[in-house]
Amino acid sequence: MFSLIAALITQLRKVIADRRDLLLENAALRQQLAIYQRKGAPPKLSPADRLFWVWLSRFWQRWRSALVIVQPETVIKWHRQAWKRYWTWKSGQGGRGRPRIPPELRDLIMRMAKENPLWGAQRIHGELLGLGFEVGRETVRRYMHLARRQPPSQTWRTFLKNHAADIWACDFFTVPTLSFDTLYVFFFIEHHRRKLMHVNVTAHPTADWVWRQLIEATPWARQPLYLIRDRDASFGKGFIARARAIGIETVLSPFRCPQANGIAERMVGTFRQQCLDHVIILNERHLLRLVREYVEHYNLARPHRSLGLTAPELQPRMVRPQEGGSVVGREVLGGLHHEYSWKAG
């Protein structure tokens, strides 16, 4: 009796299962036919279509046999994407996870990482603790890596700033006179403060004359470690060896590459634009007087953008008087330039 009842129940389940499979297969085929009947080629699947097949794959084992419009692996991929989106949404509910650090602190961490490429997370962490910021070292490590997209290394600007005080440059430039003669101006300029260390004029730039200018520019052991110059024949063949003997290493710029000695080349342009292009030179003595007067103005009063609009030689200026006083100007180069200062009333 019990065996008969069990057989009947099994048969009934089979009939119900077959009918359910038939209904699901019919629904799957109708759904795909509706997709094909839409306008446009190829037909596009909407989010509802994807959701239908994701649902069908979970509740019907034979869903692959009725799938025609896409590959079964595509449906599996849809299911995985939906699973990720669901858990992304759920994990964002309720404010779970570590609290975010303030934007100011995040920007400070990234700023320290950029400005100090040799610092590690522990060094930056200690600096922040010293400033009164409570932050974990792993948080510091995460944000400093976002700031450093390349291996830690100093910039060329930092490298040149650290060596600029020991580098000089020198160069010649020509000036025509009233009588169509050619005079040569020779100068040394320091890289650190853009200060003109020495300048002189000659009509015949020989090797001995050039060497004498170097000796005059470096009294009392005030000399650079490196001297950048071009390959002008006026320096002579023995200049490099003689300079090395007194502790100066000569760096030659490449052929036809004036940008390799850019600071000196820019100084030549400054001489011309702010002084010599506005004067007709009479003779060597006249040129030397003008050049030396301009050098004094250049070193003591002319503002430089690279120096924060200060002069190469910082000179204390009188501040504005609290009561009275007026601004007075001093002519330079016959009024071509002026230097201004306060005069007490």
C-alpha positions as CSV (number, residue, x, y, z in Angstrom):
1,M,0.0,0.0,0.0
2,F,2.7,2.4,1.0
3,S,4.7,1.6,-2.2
4,L,1.7,2.4,-4.3
5,I,1.2,5.8,-2.7
6,A,5.0,6.6,-3.1
7,A,4.8,5.6,-6.8
8,L,1.8,7.9,-7.3
9,I,3.5,10.8,-5.6
10,T,6.6,10.3,-7.7
11,Q,4.6,10.2,-10.9
12,L,2.7,13.3,-9.9
13,R,5.9,15.2,-9.2
14,K,7.2,14.2,-12.6
15,V,4.1,15.4,-14.3
16,I,4.2,18.8,-12.4
17,A,8.0,19.1,-13.2
18,D,7.5,18.4,-16.9
19,R,4.7,20.9,-17.1
20,R,6.8,23.5,-15.2
21,D,9.7,22.9,-17.6
22,L,7.4,23.3,-20.5
23,L,6.0,26.6,-19.2
24,L,9.5,28.0,-18.4
25,E,10.8,26.9,-21.8
26,N,7.8,28.6,-23.4
27,A,8.4,31.8,-21.5
28,A,12.1,31.8,-22.4
29,L,11.4,31.3,-26.1
30,R,8.7,34.0,-26.1
31,Q,11.0,36.4,-24.3
32,Q,13.7,35.9,-27.0
33,L,11.2,36.3,-29.8
34,A,10.0,39.6,-28.3
35,I,13.6,40.8,-28.4
36,Y,14.1,39.8,-32.0
37,Q,10.8,41.7,-33.0
38,R,12.2,45.0,-31.6
39,K,13.4,47.7,-34.0
40,G,17.1,47.9,-34.7
41,A,19.8,45.5,-35.8
42,P,21.3,43.8,-34.0
43,P,18.6,43.7,-31.2
44,K,19.7,45.2,-27.9
45,L,19.0,43.7,-24.5
46,S,17.6,45.8,-21.8
47,P,18.4,45.5,-18.1
48,A,15.0,43.7,-17.6
49,D,16.0,41.1,-20.2
50,R,19.3,40.4,-18.4
51,L,17.5,40.2,-15.1
52,F,15.0,37.7,-16.5
53,W,17.8,35.4,-17.7
54,V,19.7,35.7,-14.4
55,W,16.5,34.8,-12.5
56,L,15.7,31.9,-14.9
57,S,19.3,30.5,-14.6
58,R,18.8,30.2,-10.8
59,F,15.4,28.5,-10.9
60,W,15.5,26.2,-14.0
61,Q,18.3,23.7,-14.5
62,R,17.6,23.3,-18.3
63,W,17.7,27.0,-19.1
64,R,20.7,26.5,-21.4
65,S,18.7,24.4,-23.8
66,A,16.3,27.3,-24.5
67,L,18.8,30.1,-24.8
68,V,19.5,31.2,-28.3
69,I,20.0,35.0,-28.3
70,V,23.3,34.9,-26.3
71,Q,25.9,32.5,-25.1
72,P,25.4,30.8,-21.6
73,E,28.6,32.3,-20.4
74,T,27.2,35.8,-21.0
75,V,24.3,35.1,-18.7
76,I,26.8,33.9,-16.0
77,K,28.7,37.1,-16.5
78,W,25.5,39.2,-16.0
79,H,24.9,37.3,-12.8
80,R,28.4,38.0,-11.5
81,Q,28.1,41.7,-12.3
82,A,24.7,41.9,-10.6
83,W,26.2,40.2,-7.5
84,K,29.0,42.8,-7.4
85,R,26.7,45.7,-7.7
86,Y,24.4,44.3,-5.0
87,W,27.2,43.9,-2.5
88,T,28.7,47.3,-3.5
89,W,25.4,48.9,-2.7
90,K,24.9,46.9,0.5
91,S,28.4,47.6,1.8
92,G,27.7,51.3,1.4
93,Q,24.7,51.3,3.6
94,G,25.0,52.4,7.2
95,G,28.4,54.1,7.0
96,R,30.4,51.0,7.6
97,G,34.2,50.8,7.3
98,R,36.9,53.2,8.4
99,P,35.9,56.9,8.6
100,R,37.4,59.1,5.9
101,I,40.2,61.5,7.0
102,P,39.6,65.2,6.4
103,P,40.4,66.5,2.9
104,E,43.0,69.0,4.4
105,L,44.9,66.1,6.0
106,R,44.8,64.1,2.8
107,D,46.1,67.0,0.8
108,L,48.9,67.6,3.4
109,I,50.0,64.0,3.2
110,M,50.2,64.1,-0.6
111,R,52.0,67.5,-0.5
112,M,54.6,66.1,1.9
113,A,55.1,63.1,-0.3
114,K,55.6,65.2,-3.5
115,E,57.9,67.8,-1.8
116,N,60.1,65.2,-0.1
117,P,60.7,62.3,-2.4
118,L,63.2,60.7,-0.1
119,W,60.8,60.4,2.8
120,G,59.0,57.2,3.6
121,A,55.6,56.6,5.3
122,Q,57.1,56.4,8.7
123,R,58.9,59.7,8.3
124,I,55.8,61.5,7.1
125,H,53.8,59.8,9.8
126,G,56.1,61.2,12.5
127,E,56.0,64.6,10.9
128,L,52.2,64.6,11.1
129,L,52.2,63.4,14.7
130,G,54.5,66.3,15.5
131,L,52.0,68.7,14.0
132,G,49.2,67.2,16.1
133,F,47.4,65.0,13.5
134,E,46.1,61.6,14.7
135,V,46.5,59.4,11.7
136,G,47.6,55.8,11.1
137,R,50.8,54.9,9.3
138,E,48.9,52.7,6.8
139,T,46.7,55.6,5.9
140,V,49.7,57.7,5.3
141,R,51.2,55.0,3.1
142,R,48.1,54.7,1.0
143,Y,47.8,58.4,0.2
144,M,51.5,59.0,-0.4
145,H,51.5,56.2,-3.0
146,L,48.7,58.1,-4.8
147,A,50.9,61.2,-4.9
148,R,53.9,59.3,-6.2
149,R,53.2,57.9,-9.6
150,Q,56.9,57.4,-10.3
151,P,60.0,56.1,-8.4
152,P,61.1,58.6,-5.7
153,S,63.8,60.9,-7.1
154,Q,64.7,64.6,-6.8
155,T,63.7,66.9,-9.5
156,W,66.2,68.6,-11.8
157,R,65.2,72.0,-10.2
158,T,66.2,70.7,-6.8
159,F,69.5,69.2,-8.1
160,L,70.5,72.5,-9.8
161,K,69.6,74.6,-6.8
162,N,71.8,72.4,-4.6
163,H,74.8,72.9,-6.9
164,A,74.1,76.4,-8.2
165,A,76.3,78.2,-5.6
166,D,79.4,76.3,-7.0
167,I,78.7,76.9,-10.7
168,W,79.8,80.0,-12.7
169,A,79.4,80.6,-16.4
170,C,81.3,82.9,-18.7
171,D,80.9,84.1,-22.3
172,F,81.9,86.7,-24.9
173,F,79.8,89.0,-26.9
174,T,80.7,91.6,-29.5
175,V,79.8,95.3,-29.6
176,P,80.3,97.6,-32.7
177,T,81.7,101.1,-32.2
178,L,81.0,104.4,-33.9
179,S,84.0,103.8,-36.1
180,F,82.9,100.3,-37.1
181,D,85.5,98.6,-34.9
182,T,84.6,95.5,-32.9
183,L,85.0,95.3,-29.1
184,Y,84.6,92.2,-27.0
185,V,82.8,92.1,-23.6
186,F,83.8,89.2,-21.4
187,F,82.0,88.4,-18.1
188,F,81.5,85.8,-15.3
189,I,78.1,85.1,-13.8
190,E,77.2,83.0,-10.8
191,H,74.3,80.6,-11.2
192,H,73.0,80.8,-7.6
193,R,72.0,84.4,-7.4
194,R,72.6,85.4,-11.0
195,K,75.3,87.8,-9.8
196,L,77.8,89.2,-12.2
197,M,81.2,88.4,-10.7
198,H,83.5,90.2,-13.2
199,V,83.3,92.0,-16.5
200,N,85.8,93.5,-18.8
201,V,86.3,94.9,-22.3
202,T,89.0,94.3,-24.9
203,A,89.6,94.7,-28.6
204,H,92.0,91.7,-28.7
205,P,90.8,88.7,-26.7
206,T,93.9,86.6,-26.4
207,A,94.4,83.5,-24.2
208,D,96.6,85.4,-21.7
209,W,94.0,88.2,-21.4
210,V,91.2,85.7,-20.7
211,W,93.3,83.9,-18.1
212,R,94.0,87.2,-16.4
213,Q,90.2,87.9,-16.2
214,L,89.7,84.6,-14.4
215,I,92.4,85.4,-11.9
216,E,90.9,88.9,-11.3
217,A,87.4,87.4,-10.8
218,T,88.6,84.9,-8.1
219,P,90.5,86.8,-5.4
220,W,90.9,85.4,-1.9
221,A,89.9,81.9,-3.0
222,R,86.5,83.1,-4.1
223,Q,86.1,80.7,-6.9
224,P,83.6,78.1,-8.3
225,L,84.0,74.4,-8.5
226,Y,82.7,74.3,-12.1
227,L,82.9,76.8,-14.9
228,I,80.6,76.5,-17.9
229,R,81.9,77.9,-21.1
230,D,81.7,77.4,-24.9
231,R,84.5,76.2,-27.2
232,D,85.7,79.7,-28.3
233,A,89.4,79.6,-29.4
234,S,90.1,82.7,-27.4
235,F,90.4,80.6,-24.2
236,G,93.5,78.8,-25.6
237,K,94.5,75.2,-25.4
238,G,95.9,75.3,-21.9
239,F,92.9,77.0,-20.2
240,I,91.3,73.7,-18.9
241,A,94.5,72.4,-17.4
242,R,95.4,75.7,-15.7
243,A,91.9,76.1,-14.3
244,R,92.0,72.5,-12.9
245,A,95.3,73.3,-11.2
246,I,93.6,76.0,-9.1
247,G,90.6,73.8,-8.3
248,I,88.1,74.8,-11.1
249,E,86.7,72.1,-13.4
250,T,85.8,73.4,-16.8
251,V,82.6,72.2,-18.4
252,L,82.4,72.7,-22.2
253,S,79.0,73.2,-23.9
254,P,78.4,71.1,-27.0
255,F,78.9,72.5,-30.5
256,R,76.1,74.8,-31.7
257,C,74.2,74.3,-28.5
258,P,73.9,77.7,-26.8
259,Q,71.1,76.5,-24.5
260,A,73.6,74.4,-22.6
261,N,75.0,77.7,-21.3
262,G,71.6,79.3,-21.0
263,I,72.2,81.6,-18.1
264,A,75.2,83.3,-19.7
265,E,73.3,83.5,-23.1
266,R,70.4,85.2,-21.3
267,M,72.8,87.6,-19.7
268,V,74.1,88.6,-23.1
269,G,70.5,89.4,-24.2
270,T,70.0,91.4,-21.0
271,F,73.1,93.5,-21.7
272,R,71.9,94.3,-25.1
273,Q,68.2,94.9,-24.4
274,Q,68.6,97.0,-21.3
275,C,71.9,98.9,-22.0
276,L,73.8,98.5,-25.3
277,D,71.0,98.7,-27.8
278,H,70.2,102.2,-26.6
279,V,73.7,103.7,-26.8
280,I,76.2,104.3,-29.6
281,I,79.6,103.1,-28.4
282,L,82.5,105.6,-29.0
283,N,85.5,103.5,-27.9
284,E,86.7,100.9,-25.5
285,R,86.8,103.2,-22.5
286,H,83.3,104.4,-23.1
287,L,82.0,100.8,-23.4
288,L,83.8,99.8,-20.2
289,R,82.3,102.7,-18.2
290,L,78.8,101.9,-19.4
291,V,79.1,98.1,-18.8
292,R,80.5,98.6,-15.2
293,E,77.7,101.1,-14.4
294,Y,75.1,98.7,-15.6
295,V,76.7,95.8,-13.7
296,E,76.4,97.8,-10.4
297,H,72.8,98.5,-11.1
298,Y,72.2,94.9,-12.1
299,N,73.7,93.4,-8.9
300,L,72.4,95.9,-6.4
301,A,69.0,97.1,-7.6
302,R,67.6,95.2,-10.6
303,P,64.8,92.8,-9.5
304,H,64.9,89.2,-10.8
305,R,61.9,87.0,-11.3
306,S,63.9,83.9,-10.4
307,L,64.9,85.6,-7.1
308,G,61.5,86.6,-6.0
309,L,61.9,90.1,-7.5
310,T,65.0,90.9,-5.4
311,A,68.5,91.9,-6.6
312,P,71.4,89.4,-6.7
313,E,73.1,91.3,-3.8
314,L,70.5,91.9,-1.1
315,Q,70.8,95.5,0.1
316,P,68.7,96.8,3.1
317,R,66.3,99.5,1.9
318,M,64.8,102.2,4.0
319,V,61.2,101.4,4.7
320,R,58.4,103.9,4.3
321,P,58.6,106.5,7.1
322,Q,55.6,106.7,9.4
323,E,55.2,110.4,8.9
324,G,56.2,112.4,5.9
325,G,58.9,111.3,3.5
326,S,58.9,111.1,-0.3
327,V,60.1,108.7,-3.0
328,V,63.3,109.9,-4.8
329,G,64.9,108.4,-7.9
330,R,68.5,108.1,-8.9
331,E,69.4,108.0,-12.6
332,V,71.3,105.1,-14.0
333,L,73.0,105.2,-17.4
334,G,72.0,108.8,-17.9
335,G,68.4,108.2,-17.1
336,L,67.9,105.0,-19.1
337,H,67.0,103.3,-15.7
338,H,66.2,104.7,-12.3
339,E,66.6,103.4,-8.7
340,Y,64.0,104.5,-6.2
341,S,64.1,104.8,-2.4
342,W,62.5,106.7,0.4
343,K,63.8,110.0,1.7
344,A,62.8,111.2,5.1
345,G,60.8,114.4,5.2
